[in-house]
């Protein structure tokens, strides 16, 4: 398993690297200053950050995972999208 990420402080910490190593996960970093090398996840991170992470205070990791699951369902199945004529992304596909 591989996780591709940028060189932000949250991804170069010893805690993160140790966590990945214990789980046999290889970390591949994009080149510094080249966010387009990880554009899909950078776009998702921005959307999640502005849509809900910055608006809620979570007390437990389970709360974050539950909210993220419900938010992702809404985002793909219910949220109207202008580019799809007002249809949610997965209903327009």
N, C-alpha and C positions, 0 to 999 in steps of 0.2 A: 504494500500500500504506500502511496505517495501523497503528500500534501504539498501543493505548490502555493507559495505565499510571498509577500513582499518582505522587505528588510526592516519593517517597523519594529519598535521595541517589544511589542507583545509577542513577536515571532522569533526573536533572537535571544529571548531570556533563557537562562539555564533551566528554569522550571518547565518551559514548553519543550525544550530539546530533550530533557530527561523523560518527560511524559511520552513523547513520541518514541524515543529509544526503547522504553519498557514495553511498548506495544508493537515493536518491529515496524514502525512507520518511518519512512525516509522523508526528510524535508528537502524540497528543492526550492531555492530562492530565485526570484526573478532578478534581472540585472538592476542595480540601483538606478533610479530615475527613469525606468521603463515600465510604467504601470500597464501599458497596452499588452505586455506579455502575460498579464493575468486579468484581462479586461472583463471577462464574464463575472468573476468573483468580485472585482472592484466595483462593478455596477451593482451587483446584488448587495454588497456591504453598504454602499451609499444609500440604496433604497431602504434597506432594513434599518440603518442608523437613523435616518430622518423620519421614517414612517412609524417606528415604535420603540427602538432602543433608547433614544434620547427623550422619550415621553413617559417612560415607566420606570419605576424603581422596583426591582425584583429582590425578594429575600432568599430564594432558593434556586438552585440550578433547575430543578424540576419545573418550577414556575416559568422560567425562561423557555425551556424546551416545549412546554405545553402551549405557551403563548405563540412561540415561533411556528409550531405546527398549525395552529388555528389561523394565524396570519397568512401563512403560505397557502393554505386552502382557499381563504378568501381572495388573496391576490391572484390566484390562477383560475378559480372557478366562479367567483361572484363579482369581482371588481370590474365595473365598466371601463373600457379602454377606448379612447377616441379613435385611435388608428384602426380599431376593429369595428367601427360603426357602433360603438356603445356596448359591444359584446365583451365578455371576459375572455382572456387569452385562450383558454382551453376549449371554450365553446365556439370560438371563431376558427379553430384549427380544423 
